[in-house]
Amino acid sequence: MKVWMAVSVAVFALGAPHAASAQALGMIELRGGVFANADDAETIDPSHVEDINVEVLLGLPVLDALSPLGSVRPHVGATINTDSKASMAYAGASWTVPLGFTPFFAEAGIGAAVAGDDLGDAVSSASDPGCRLRARASGSLGVQVTESIGVMGTLDHARTTPLCDEDAGIDPRTGLGVRLGWKF
């Protein structure tokens, strides 16, 4: 009980001096962009720009205590494929770290995704035969152009989980793209 009380007081004390803490509860970052997909899961082909990505990141004051190490924010998003391949919805956490006293930042994200059916075919294809659960990871390098606008290059990777049959024939999905973020 004493440890829990000490942790609660420390989190409150670290968060209290930050005027932005109260505002962070409502802080949202909306991101959108396009991804090129890997061809045969080996090389990213710029001519395969076929994914539209949208993502929402939420600021949480309880995580402000980690601010010297960057910001950890939950995210939800979707990658919509425009070329009759499976799309996916995802959720997880992103850790954004400023690179020194520059406008540049690095970010890592991890979470889970659920893939949908192929858009162009009612029957699942060999590349997506039915196991929908994916593990998802992403990495970004970006620049904060203004206080509210950021641009980033993102590498996004999703693969099946151990819950799926190893012989299901589902290839990992990797995309490389550019996104624009807007904080409000």
C-alpha positions in Angstrom: 0.0 0.0 0.0 2.8 2.4 0.9 4.6 1.7 -2.4 1.4 2.4 -4.4 0.8 5.7 -2.5 4.5 6.7 -3.2 4.1 6.0 -6.9 0.8 7.9 -7.0 2.3 10.9 -5.3 5.4 10.8 -7.6 3.3 10.6 -10.7 1.1 13.5 -9.5 4.1 15.6 -8.5 5.9 15.1 -11.8 2.8 15.9 -13.7 1.7 18.9 -11.7 4.4 21.4 -12.9 3.5 20.9 -16.5 0.9 23.4 -17.6 0.4 21.3 -20.7 -0.6 18.2 -18.7 -4.2 19.4 -18.4 -4.3 20.1 -22.1 -2.7 16.8 -23.0 -5.9 15.0 -22.0 -7.5 16.3 -25.2 -4.4 16.4 -27.4 -4.9 14.3 -30.5 -2.6 13.8 -33.4 -4.2 12.8 -36.7 -1.9 11.2 -39.3 -2.4 10.2 -42.9 -0.3 9.1 -45.8 0.5 6.5 -48.4 2.7 3.3 -48.4 4.4 1.3 -51.1 4.4 -2.4 -50.4 7.1 -5.0 -50.6 7.0 -7.1 -53.8 7.1 -10.8 -52.8 8.1 -9.8 -49.2 11.6 -9.0 -50.3 12.0 -5.5 -51.7 9.8 -2.4 -51.4 8.7 -1.3 -54.9 7.9 2.4 -55.2 5.6 1.5 -58.1 3.4 -0.4 -55.6 2.0 2.7 -53.8 -1.3 1.1 -53.0 -2.0 1.6 -49.3 -3.7 4.6 -47.7 -2.9 4.9 -44.0 -4.8 6.9 -41.3 -3.8 6.9 -37.6 -4.9 8.7 -34.5 -2.6 9.1 -31.5 -3.9 10.2 -28.1 -2.0 12.2 -25.4 -2.4 10.9 -21.9 -1.3 13.0 -18.9 -0.5 9.9 -16.8 2.3 9.2 -19.3 3.8 12.7 -19.0 6.2 11.5 -16.3 8.1 9.8 -19.1 8.5 13.1 -21.0 12.3 13.3 -20.6 12.5 10.0 -22.5 10.0 11.1 -25.2 6.3 10.6 -25.3 4.4 7.3 -25.2 1.0 7.5 -26.8 -1.7 4.9 -27.6 -2.7 4.8 -31.3 -5.4 3.3 -33.4 -5.4 3.3 -37.2 -6.2 1.6 -40.5 -4.3 0.8 -43.6 -6.6 0.6 -46.6 -5.3 -1.3 -49.7 -6.5 0.1 -53.0 -5.3 -2.8 -55.1 -7.8 -5.6 -54.0 -5.5 -6.9 -51.3 -6.3 -7.2 -47.6 -6.6 -4.0 -45.5 -6.1 -3.9 -41.8 -7.1 -2.1 -38.6 -4.7 -1.8 -35.8 -4.0 -0.5 -32.2 -1.0 -0.2 -30.0 1.4 2.2 -28.5 3.9 4.6 -30.1 7.1 6.0 -28.4 8.2 9.3 -30.0 11.7 10.6 -29.1 13.0 14.1 -30.0 16.5 14.0 -31.5 18.3 16.5 -29.4 17.3 20.1 -29.7 16.3 19.8 -33.3 12.9 19.5 -35.0 13.7 15.9 -35.9 12.3 12.9 -34.1 12.3 9.1 -34.2 9.4 6.9 -33.3 8.8 3.2 -32.7 5.3 1.6 -32.5 4.1 -1.9 -31.5 0.7 -3.4 -31.3 -1.8 -5.8 -32.9 -3.7 -5.7 -36.2 -6.7 -7.4 -37.6 -6.7 -7.9 -41.4 -9.9 -7.8 -43.5 -11.0 -9.7 -46.5 -9.6 -8.9 -49.9 -11.6 -6.0 -51.4 -11.7 -7.5 -54.9 -12.7 -11.0 -54.2 -15.3 -12.5 -51.8 -13.2 -15.6 -51.4 -9.9 -15.3 -49.5 -6.8 -15.5 -51.6 -3.8 -17.7 -50.9 -2.0 -14.7 -49.4 -4.8 -14.2 -46.8 -6.6 -17.5 -46.3 -8.3 -16.7 -43.1 -6.0 -16.0 -40.1 -6.7 -12.3 -39.5 -4.7 -11.6 -36.3 -1.3 -9.9 -36.9 1.5 -8.5 -34.8 2.4 -5.1 -36.0 5.5 -2.9 -35.6 6.5 0.4 -37.2 9.3 2.9 -37.2 9.4 6.5 -38.3 11.9 9.3 -38.8 10.4 12.7 -39.1 10.6 16.5 -38.8 8.2 18.7 -36.8 7.7 21.4 -39.4 5.6 23.6 -37.1 4.3 23.1 -33.6 1.3 21.3 -35.0 2.5 19.8 -38.3 5.0 17.0 -38.8 6.2 14.9 -41.8 7.6 11.5 -41.4 8.9 8.5 -43.4 7.5 5.3 -41.9 8.4 1.6 -42.2 5.4 -0.6 -41.3 5.5 -4.4 -40.8 2.7 -6.8 -39.9 3.0 -10.6 -39.7 0.9 -13.5 -38.4 1.0 -14.4 -34.7 1.7 -17.8 -33.1 -2.0 -18.1 -32.8 -2.1 -18.8 -36.6 -1.3 -22.0 -38.3 2.3 -22.0 -39.5 1.3 -23.6 -42.7 -1.4 -21.0 -43.5 0.7 -19.5 -46.2 0.3 -15.9 -45.1 3.2 -13.7 -46.0 4.4 -10.9 -43.8 3.3 -7.4 -45.0 5.8 -4.6 -45.2 5.2 -1.1 -46.4 7.3 2.1 -46.7 5.7 5.4 -47.0 5.3 9.0 -46.0 2.8 10.5 -43.6 1.7 13.9 -42.5 0.7 14.5 -38.9 -1.5 17.2 -37.4 -1.7 17.9 -33.7 -4.8 19.6 -32.3 
